[in-house]
Amino acid sequence: MLNVDIYGEGQPPLMIVHGLYGSARNWGVISRRLSEERRVVAVDQRNHGDSPWYDEHTYHDMANDLAQVIEAEMPGGAIVLGHSMGGKASMLLALTRPDLVKGLIVADIAPVAYDHTQIQFIEAMRGLDLSAVNTRGDANRLMAETVPEDGVRAFLLQSLDVKEKRWRLNLDVLAREMATVVGWPAAEMAGRTYDGPVLFLSGAESTYVTPAGREAAKAHFPNSRFFKIPGAGHWLHAEKPREFEAAVQAWIEAQAFS
């Protein structure tokens, strides 16, 4: 089963699913704050963090992983919050196993294929000379040339095990499956809907959820609402964490969850 970090107690529980190159530890502060009133289970997805590495990295695989976690840790079902790749995995879980999903929060992604790639960050991580890295500061300095954005570089370096001189990411499989990660199994999901409550939470400065993406979301999730966080981009939970938490908490409180 996936590696999980568990916080707090209370119903209904909340599962947090990170995006590409992320991990449960990226969500540690938010998980703790949201756990003041409920059990929060943050996962490391396959090929990330401390979870097992596999040769397959499809959204069906990721959704099945999430289903196993809910059945083991939250047997009555859970609210599921997923960001980016984690949002797509969470949407597919809701469409295929609605019995496990009490409600869904999708952070800055839509159920559509994208034409961008994130392969440049894999190349940057592969290009880091780990033999020259003795501290996180060393890694930060060496990666500054290939990843000039301070925030993005800090995010990626959270997945570097400095002591063991290795990445806690299955870079080879993630590179091979990049088209799958930025894609969406539209043909298989055609006509499927999830009728539970859904919040699509986006960064106002992000371009990930377009009008076409909203229409695709409405087709699959008829009981959905859309909200944007001002001043935030794609990594809205990292850029505006308190506003993100407030939006999530307010939406959960507005639902009649049992």
N, C-alpha and C positions, 0 to 999 in steps of 0.2 A: 504494500500500500504506500501511497505518497507520504513523505515526511510532513508532519503538521506541527504548528505551534498553537496551543490552546490557552485561552484567556477567559476568566470570569465564568459566571453561571447565569442561567435565566432563559426564559422562553420569549419568543422563538429564537433559536440560535441563528447565527450569521456565519456563512462561509465566505472567506475572502480569497480571490484567485488572481494572482499577479499576471503581468504581461510578459512579453518576450524579454529575455535577459534579466528578469526580475527574480524575486524570491519572497518567501514569507517575511524575512527579516526587513525587507524594504517597507513593509506595512506595520512594523512593530508598534510604533507610537500610535498610529490610527487604530490598530487592533486593540491596544490597551484602553484607549479612550472610549471606543465603542463598546467595550466589554463591561462598562460600569453597570449596565442594566441587562446584559444578556451574555450567553456563552458565545465566544467568537473563536472560530477555527480557521487559521490562515494556513494555506498549503504551499509547499514547493511543488510546482508542476513537474511532470516527467522531464528528464534531461536538464533540470535546473536545481540549484541548491543542494540539499541533502537527500533528494529523492532518487530512486533508481534511474539508471540510464537504459534506454531502449533504442532499437534500430528504427522504430516507427514513431512518428510524431504527427498523427492526423488529429483532426478535431473529434472524430469518433473515439479515438484512443483517449484523448484528454477528457472527454465527457464521461467515458466509462470509469476513468480514474476518480473523477469527482463523485460519481455515483457510489463507488466503493467507500469513499470517506464519509459521505452522508449516512450510508447504511451502518457504518461502524461507529461513528461518533455522534450522529444526530438522527437516530432511527425514526423520529417522527417527522422528518423533513426539515428544511432550512431555507432561510432567505439566502440568496446567492448573489454576491457582489463580485463582478469580474471586470478587470481593466484590459483594454486592447485585446491581445491574444486570449487573455483570460476571460474577457467579455464574450468573445466568440465561442469559446469552450462552454461557458455558462449558458449562452443562448441555445447551443445545440443540446445541452443537458436538459433544459426546460422543454425543448421541442420533442425530445425523445423519451424523457423520464419525468413528465410533469408531476407525477405522484411524489417526487422527492423535493420539489421546488415550491415553497410557499409563496415566494415573491422573488423578483429579479431586479437587480440594479446593474446597468451596463454603463461602464465608464469610458466614454470617448471612442466608440467603435460602432459600426453598423453591420448587419448581416449581409455584407456584399464583399466582392473581391476588390482588392486594391492593386494599383499598378506600380506602387513604390516598392522598394526593397530595403532591408536593414542589413544587407550583407556587408556593408562597409564597416560596421562595428565588429563583425566577426573577424574581418581582415585586420582591423586594428588590434584586437585581442590576440590573434595569432601572431601578429608582428611584434608583440612585446617580448623583449629578451628577458625571460624569467630568471636566467642565471645572474642577471645584473640587478635583480630586485631583492633587497633585504628588508625594506620597509614599504609601507603603503605610500609614503612620500616619494620614494624612488619610482614606484610605478606611476604615480601621478605625474611626475616630471617627465618621464620617458614617453608617456602616452599623449602629452600635451600637443605634440606635433601632428599626430594623426586624428586626435579628438580634441579640437581646440575649445569646445564648449565646456566650461567648468562643471556645470550641473550634470551633463550627460556623462562626462568622464567619471565623476564621483559616483554616479549611479552604477556604471559598469564595474567600477573597482570594488563595489560591495560584493561582487561574485568572485573576487580573487582571494584564494587562500595563500597568503604571503608565506606562512610557515612551511607549507607543503609545496610551494611554488607551482601551483596548478589552478586552473579555472574551475569553478564549481558549475560549469556549463558544458554540455556535450556539444562542443562547437562543430564537430564534423557532421553530426546528424542535423543540427539546426541549420547549417549551411545547405545541406542536401535537401532539406524539407522547406526551404524558404518560400518557394512558390505555394506550398500548401498553407503555410502560416499566414501569408498575406491574402490567400484565397478564401473561398467559402463554398461548401458543398451545396450549391444552389439547386442542382437537379434532384439530389436526394431529399432536400428539405422542402421542395416545391409543394405547396398546399398544406403544409403542417402549420399548426398554430398552437400557441400557449395562451390560455385565457386568464391566467392569474395576473396580479398587478405587476407592472413593469415601469421602472424609471430609467430613462436614458439621460445620463448626466454628462454633459460635454463641457470642454473649455471654450469660452467665447472666442478665443484667438486660434483655436484649432480648426483644421480643414478636414478632419476625419469623418465627421457626420454631415454629409451634404443633403440637399433636398431629396435627391434620389435615394440616399441612404435612409432618410426618415420614412420615405414611402415604403421601402423594403421592410423596415422595422415595423411599421403599422400593419403591413400584410401578415407578418408572422405573429405580432403581439398586439392584438386589437385593443387591449386594456392598458395602453402605454401612455406615459406622459413624458414630456421633454423639457429639460431645464439646462441652462448654460450658466457657468460660473464666470463672472466678469474678470478679465485680466489673466485668465489661465489658458494654457495651451494643452497639448496632448497629455502631458504628465500632470494633470490637474490636481491630483491628490498630493503631489510633492510640491507643486508651486503654490497652491492655496489650501493647505491641509485643514485649517480650522473651518473655512467656508465649505470644503468638501464634507467634512464630518457633520456640520450643521445641516447640510442639505440631505444627507443620508438619514440622519436621525429624525429630521422633520417628516420625511417621507414615510419612514417606518412607523412613526407614531400616528400618522394619518390613516394607516391601513388597519383593518379589523382582523389582525392576525390572532390566531388562537394559540 
